[in-house]
Amino acid sequence: FFIFFILISKNALGINIVVIDVEKLINTNKEYLDILKKIDNNQIKHSSFFKENEIALENLLNEINESKLVLNEEELNNLIYNYNYELNKFNKEIENYNLYFQDQIISIRKIILKEIIELAEKYAKDNQVDLILDSTSYLIASNDINITTTIEEMLKEINLKLEFKNFETN
C-alpha cells in the first residue's frame, strides 16, 4: 500500500498545469477592438434609418389619435391595422438587425478563440504542459502558472484579418 501511495503521489506531482484568461485575450485583442469600432460605425449609419422609421410610426399613431373623431369605425380600423402591420415589420427589422450583429461578433470571437487554442496547443507541446485551464475553471491559482501574457504576445504576432459583413436592410 505504501509503495502504491508513493507511485500515485509521484505521478500527481508531475502534472504541469497552466491557466489562461481567454476572455481577457479576446476582449483586449487589438484586431477585435478595431473590428468592434467598425461595427459601431456601421451601426451608426443604420441608426438614422431606424430613427426615420420610428418617427414615421409615431406620426402614423398621431394620425390615428387625431382621426378618431373624424373617421368612421372601418376607416379607423384600417389605420390601426396599417399601423400594427408597420410596427410589426419595424420590430422584426430591429430584431433581425440585432441578431445579425450578435452573430457577426460571435463568429469573430470564434476565430480569435481558434487562434488562442492553436497557440495554447503549441505552448503546451513546447513546454511539456499536461493541462491548460481557462481562468473561469478554477478558484485560486498562482500567477506563476498563468500564461495569459505569453499567449497574448504570441497572438499579437498573428495578423487575424477579422471581417464582418454589412447589414442589408430590406
Legacy VTK file of the C-alpha trace (Angstrom):
# vtk DataFile Version 3.0
C-alpha trace
ASCII
DATASET POLYDATA
POINTS 170 float
0.000 0.000 0.000
2.849 2.372 0.878
4.595 1.787 -2.490
1.301 2.307 -4.347
0.768 5.610 -2.495
4.293 6.822 -3.384
3.797 5.972 -7.074
0.440 7.775 -7.211
1.857 10.829 -5.418
4.845 10.965 -7.763
2.567 10.902 -10.826
0.249 13.529 -9.352
3.146 15.887 -8.649
4.485 15.504 -12.180
1.479 17.116 -13.865
2.292 20.502 -15.372
-0.777 22.754 -15.242
-1.186 26.310 -16.561
-4.108 28.703 -16.863
-5.214 31.214 -19.492
-7.689 34.077 -19.226
-9.412 33.542 -22.584
-11.927 36.363 -22.081
-9.142 38.842 -21.438
-7.252 37.657 -24.512
-10.293 38.152 -26.718
-11.583 41.384 -25.173
-8.199 43.148 -25.266
-7.130 41.932 -28.708
-6.326 44.922 -30.938
-7.887 43.423 -34.071
-11.036 42.566 -32.133
-11.313 46.099 -30.740
-10.756 47.536 -34.231
-13.490 45.386 -35.782
-15.871 46.359 -32.960
-15.245 50.023 -33.815
-16.001 49.296 -37.471
-19.214 47.541 -36.454
-20.184 50.511 -34.260
-19.566 52.900 -37.150
-21.677 50.717 -39.419
-24.446 50.666 -36.839
-24.447 54.479 -36.679
-25.307 54.540 -40.384
-28.288 52.280 -39.778
-29.472 54.128 -36.699
-30.665 57.049 -38.839
-32.693 54.636 -40.979
-34.311 53.168 -37.877
-34.887 56.616 -36.393
-36.694 57.702 -39.575
-38.912 54.616 -39.411
-39.610 55.237 -35.735
-40.654 58.837 -36.468
-42.910 57.649 -39.311
-44.573 55.197 -36.918
-45.070 57.936 -34.324
-46.650 60.148 -36.991
-48.953 57.314 -38.011
-50.005 56.812 -34.393
-50.627 60.544 -34.006
-52.731 60.467 -37.159
-54.826 57.648 -35.676
-55.310 59.548 -32.426
-56.272 62.750 -34.215
-58.655 60.961 -36.605
-60.690 59.069 -34.001
-63.492 61.607 -34.029
-63.481 62.256 -37.782
-63.249 58.755 -39.263
-65.827 56.009 -39.112
-65.020 52.733 -37.369
-63.963 50.884 -40.550
-61.535 53.608 -41.658
-60.111 53.852 -38.155
-59.662 50.071 -38.006
-57.831 50.215 -41.360
-55.451 52.845 -39.997
-54.889 50.799 -36.835
-54.299 47.654 -38.895
-51.794 49.515 -41.079
-50.031 50.905 -38.000
-49.823 47.451 -36.382
-48.520 45.951 -39.630
-45.807 48.629 -39.952
-44.922 48.349 -36.254
-44.515 44.560 -36.506
-42.409 44.954 -39.641
-40.234 47.537 -37.871
-39.829 45.334 -34.773
-38.818 42.348 -36.924
-36.280 44.506 -38.753
-34.791 45.651 -35.426
-34.696 42.068 -34.162
-33.006 40.854 -37.364
-30.546 43.727 -37.133
-29.612 42.909 -33.539
-29.334 39.172 -34.220
-27.234 39.811 -37.311
-24.599 41.804 -35.435
-24.710 39.424 -32.492
-23.947 36.544 -34.889
-21.169 38.584 -36.522
-19.500 39.230 -33.161
-19.856 35.590 -32.105
-18.215 34.378 -35.319
-15.366 36.887 -34.879
-14.840 35.724 -31.301
-14.753 32.109 -32.517
-11.954 32.973 -34.955
-9.899 34.515 -32.152
-10.664 31.580 -29.842
-9.483 29.148 -32.519
-6.176 31.017 -32.740
-5.835 31.059 -28.948
-6.383 27.297 -28.818
-3.765 26.715 -31.530
-1.268 28.915 -29.681
-2.041 27.169 -26.389
-1.507 23.764 -28.037
1.843 24.938 -29.393
2.787 26.298 -25.971
1.776 23.013 -24.325
3.927 20.974 -26.715
6.924 23.276 -26.424
6.783 23.453 -22.612
5.575 19.925 -21.732
2.309 21.222 -20.294
-0.171 18.476 -19.408
-3.252 20.582 -18.700
-4.378 24.080 -19.651
-7.369 25.547 -17.818
-9.380 28.654 -18.566
-9.322 31.208 -15.760
-13.040 30.622 -15.195
-12.389 26.929 -14.439
-10.567 27.363 -11.147
-10.971 29.331 -7.961
-7.430 30.369 -6.999
-4.081 29.768 -8.659
-0.582 31.123 -8.508
0.339 33.805 -11.019
3.321 31.628 -11.909
1.081 29.240 -13.831
-0.877 31.973 -15.638
0.327 32.109 -19.261
-2.190 34.703 -20.467
0.537 37.294 -21.111
2.648 34.791 -23.037
-0.263 33.748 -25.242
-1.225 37.427 -25.654
2.254 38.215 -27.015
2.039 35.254 -29.396
-1.420 36.387 -30.509
-0.129 39.898 -31.259
2.307 38.407 -33.770
-0.559 36.926 -35.792
-2.472 39.004 -38.323
-6.036 37.803 -37.695
-7.756 39.607 -40.608
-11.116 39.883 -38.901
-14.023 40.951 -41.086
-17.752 41.483 -40.867
-20.427 41.875 -43.475
-22.624 44.952 -43.599
-26.238 44.574 -42.601
-28.570 44.837 -45.553
-31.959 46.408 -44.917
-34.895 45.228 -46.983
LINES 1 171
170 0 1 2 3 4 5 6 7 8 9 10 11 12 13 14 15 16 17 18 19 20 21 22 23 24 25 26 27 28 29 30 31 32 33 34 35 36 37 38 39 40 41 42 43 44 45 46 47 48 49 50 51 52 53 54 55 56 57 58 59 60 61 62 63 64 65 66 67 68 69 70 71 72 73 74 75 76 77 78 79 80 81 82 83 84 85 86 87 88 89 90 91 92 93 94 95 96 97 98 99 100 101 102 103 104 105 106 107 108 109 110 111 112 113 114 115 116 117 118 119 120 121 122 123 124 125 126 127 128 129 130 131 132 133 134 135 136 137 138 139 140 141 142 143 144 145 146 147 148 149 150 151 152 153 154 155 156 157 158 159 160 161 162 163 164 165 166 167 168 169
